[in-house]
Amino acid sequence: QVQLVESGGGWVQAGGSLRISCAASGGTFSNYAMGWFRQAPGKERQFVAAISSWSGGRTNYEDSVKGRFTISRDNAKSTVYLQMNSLKPEEAAVYYCTAGAVVTTTAASYAYWGQGTQVTDSS
């Protein structure tokens, strides 16, 4: 059983940057593809980014975040990161870390989920 704990959320102004992290435990981190999803109030959970199981591996991004967000992982630390730059007010949401077998944009394909970290617009 894999446990995922997100951190690093907070208040950010439009155009600002934030890096959120997700620490994994209870499993072999390097076996899993990792992803980030977000959910704003009243909206469905949305795919943001994913990375394959090896450090520096294949990545996939939701179109609206390409060029602004970067997903990365450190298998030695069992941690995945999401660097978010040029944030937009509409991107305020709870950001969830997830682990699964393959890189996919489909939430149902991921087996493990964290509790989420809140990113709030302070503009």
Helices and strands as residue ranges (DSSP letters): E 3-7, E 10-12, E 18-25, G 29-31, E 33-39, E 46-51, E 59-61, G 63-65, E 69-74, E 79-84, G 89-91, E 93-100, G 107-109, E 110-113, E 117-121
